Amino acid sequence: DLALNGNELNRVYDVGATAGEGWGISSFGLSTAFRLGVQGFQEFTVGLSGKYLMGFGYAKVIEAASDLTTTIDAIRGSGRIVIDSARGGSGFAVDIGSAARLNRDWTLSLSLTNAVSNINWNKETERFTYEFRADSLSIEKIQDTDIDSLFIDSDERVDIAPFSSKLPAELRFGIRSEERRVGNE
């Protein structure tokens, strides 16, 4: 609203309950599949993959909030963000799936990626906390002083115990129709 419509005087713009999570991983897997005789299908196959996960980096916003108020002569604002991070870890994941041929023309598939997963982040784990406050930010103050002196801020980094995370599971469903041509070719 603030970016699109501008600001109202003396209104507090509160950005609370913000969250986020990101990671970089690589996976190495082994897979197997089995053909089963299931009534009603020409073919029915189930598969399973076990994956080793190597984590390169992880960050999660634990807490984030900020507010901004514009008055007739100044801007006031404050904020706080807390991020847990790691620079390495390892874990596992399991994928499952099936494919079925109904007849000559129709094939169905279903898979669940990361049905089970866990990564233990245990390298350079830390918590970063940053807080700021600006009490009376105005054009005059910005022109007359160093902008860094107008903000009261602090940051802190502390080591934390290793922690675990899970990968999001992803469900995929597929359907395929084989087009048959009739006639002389």
C-alpha positions as CSV (number, residue, x, y, z in Angstrom):
1,D,0.0,0.0,0.0
2,L,2.8,2.4,0.9
3,A,4.7,1.9,-2.3
4,L,1.6,2.1,-4.5
5,N,-0.5,4.8,-2.8
6,G,1.9,6.8,-0.8
7,N,1.8,7.4,2.9
8,E,-0.8,8.9,5.3
9,L,0.5,11.2,7.9
10,N,0.7,9.8,11.4
11,R,-0.3,6.3,10.2
12,V,1.9,3.5,11.5
13,Y,2.9,1.0,8.8
14,D,3.7,-2.2,10.5
15,V,5.5,-5.1,8.7
16,G,5.2,-7.9,11.2
17,A,5.4,-11.7,11.1
18,T,7.7,-11.8,8.1
19,A,9.4,-15.2,7.4
20,G,11.7,-16.8,5.0
21,E,13.9,-19.8,4.5
22,G,16.5,-20.7,1.9
23,W,19.1,-23.4,1.4
24,G,21.6,-24.7,-1.1
25,I,22.0,-28.5,-1.3
26,S,23.2,-31.2,-3.7
27,S,21.8,-34.7,-3.7
28,F,23.1,-38.1,-4.7
29,G,20.6,-40.9,-5.0
30,L,20.1,-44.6,-5.7
31,S,16.8,-45.7,-7.1
32,T,15.0,-49.0,-7.7
33,A,11.6,-50.0,-9.2
34,F,9.4,-53.1,-9.1
35,R,6.8,-54.2,-11.5
36,L,3.7,-55.6,-9.8
37,G,0.7,-57.5,-11.1
38,V,-2.2,-55.3,-10.1
39,Q,-5.7,-56.2,-11.3
40,G,-7.1,-53.6,-13.8
41,F,-3.8,-52.4,-15.2
42,Q,-1.7,-53.7,-18.1
43,E,1.4,-52.6,-16.1
44,F,1.9,-51.3,-12.6
45,T,5.3,-50.1,-11.3
46,V,6.4,-48.7,-7.9
47,G,9.7,-47.0,-7.3
48,L,11.8,-45.8,-4.4
49,S,14.8,-43.4,-4.3
50,G,17.1,-42.9,-1.3
51,K,19.1,-39.7,-1.5
52,Y,22.2,-38.4,0.4
53,L,21.9,-34.7,0.9
54,M,25.0,-32.4,1.1
55,G,24.1,-29.0,2.4
56,F,26.2,-26.0,1.4
57,G,24.3,-23.2,3.1
58,Y,21.1,-22.5,5.0
59,A,19.3,-19.4,6.4
60,K,16.0,-19.0,8.1
61,V,14.3,-15.8,9.3
62,I,13.3,-16.6,12.9
63,E,11.9,-13.2,13.6
64,A,11.4,-10.0,11.5
65,A,9.3,-6.9,12.2
66,S,9.5,-3.3,11.4
67,D,7.4,-0.2,11.5
68,L,7.4,3.2,9.8
69,T,5.5,6.4,10.7
70,T,5.5,9.6,8.7
71,T,4.6,12.8,10.5
72,I,4.4,16.4,9.1
73,D,8.1,17.0,9.7
74,A,9.9,13.7,10.1
75,I,9.9,9.9,9.6
76,R,10.2,7.5,12.6
77,G,10.9,3.8,12.2
78,S,12.3,0.8,13.9
79,G,13.0,-2.8,13.0
80,R,14.4,-6.1,14.2
81,I,15.5,-9.3,12.3
82,V,16.8,-12.6,13.7
83,I,18.3,-15.1,11.3
84,D,19.7,-18.6,12.0
85,S,22.2,-19.8,9.5
86,A,24.7,-22.6,8.7
87,R,27.4,-23.1,6.2
88,G,27.2,-26.9,5.8
89,G,25.5,-30.1,6.8
90,S,24.3,-33.4,5.5
91,G,21.2,-35.6,5.6
92,F,18.9,-37.9,3.7
93,A,15.6,-37.9,1.7
94,V,13.3,-40.5,0.3
95,D,11.2,-40.3,-2.9
96,I,8.4,-42.7,-3.8
97,G,6.4,-43.1,-7.0
98,S,4.3,-45.3,-9.2
99,A,3.4,-45.5,-12.8
100,A,0.5,-47.5,-14.3
101,R,-0.6,-48.3,-17.8
102,L,-4.4,-48.6,-17.9
103,N,-4.5,-49.8,-21.6
104,R,-2.7,-49.2,-24.9
105,D,-3.7,-45.5,-24.8
106,W,-3.5,-44.3,-21.2
107,T,-0.7,-44.1,-18.6
108,L,-0.8,-42.5,-15.2
109,S,2.0,-41.6,-12.8
110,L,2.2,-40.3,-9.2
111,S,5.3,-39.4,-7.2
112,L,6.1,-37.8,-3.8
113,T,9.5,-36.2,-3.8
114,N,11.1,-35.7,-0.4
115,A,8.4,-37.8,1.3
116,V,10.8,-38.1,4.2
117,S,13.8,-35.8,4.6
118,N,16.1,-34.4,7.3
119,I,19.3,-32.3,7.0
120,N,21.5,-31.8,10.1
121,W,23.1,-28.3,9.8
122,N,26.3,-28.5,11.9
123,K,28.9,-26.3,10.3
124,E,29.4,-22.7,11.4
125,T,25.9,-22.4,12.9
126,E,25.1,-18.9,14.1
127,R,22.3,-16.5,15.0
128,F,22.4,-13.0,13.6
129,T,20.3,-10.3,15.2
130,Y,20.0,-6.7,13.8
131,E,18.0,-3.9,15.3
132,F,17.6,-0.3,14.2
133,R,15.7,2.8,15.2
134,A,15.3,6.2,13.6
135,D,13.5,8.7,15.7
136,S,13.2,12.0,13.7
137,L,14.6,11.5,10.2
138,S,14.0,14.6,8.1
139,I,15.4,16.1,4.9
140,E,17.1,18.9,7.0
141,K,18.9,16.4,9.2
142,I,20.0,14.3,6.3
143,Q,21.5,17.3,4.6
144,D,23.2,18.7,7.8
145,T,24.6,15.5,9.3
146,D,26.2,12.1,8.5
147,I,23.3,9.8,7.7
148,D,24.8,7.0,9.9
149,S,24.4,9.3,13.0
150,L,20.6,9.5,12.4
151,F,20.1,5.7,13.0
152,I,20.6,3.9,16.2
153,D,21.4,0.3,15.3
154,S,23.1,-2.8,16.7
155,D,24.0,-6.2,15.4
156,E,25.1,-9.3,17.1
157,R,26.4,-12.7,15.9
158,V,26.4,-15.7,18.3
159,D,27.3,-19.3,17.8
160,I,24.3,-21.7,18.2
161,A,23.9,-25.5,18.5
162,P,23.5,-27.5,15.3
163,F,19.9,-27.8,14.1
164,S,17.9,-29.7,11.6
165,S,15.5,-28.9,8.8
166,K,13.3,-30.7,6.3
167,L,12.9,-30.3,2.6
168,P,9.4,-29.5,1.4
169,A,7.5,-32.5,0.0
170,E,6.3,-32.2,-3.6
171,L,3.4,-34.3,-5.0
172,R,3.3,-34.8,-8.8
173,F,0.5,-36.4,-10.9
174,G,0.8,-37.2,-14.6
175,I,-1.5,-38.5,-17.2
176,R,-0.5,-39.4,-20.8
177,S,-2.7,-40.3,-23.8
178,E,-1.2,-42.1,-26.7
179,E,-2.6,-40.8,-30.0
180,R,-3.2,-43.5,-32.6
181,R,-3.5,-42.8,-36.3
182,V,-5.8,-44.8,-38.4
183,G,-5.2,-45.2,-42.1
184,N,-2.5,-45.9,-44.6
185,E,0.9,-44.5,-43.9
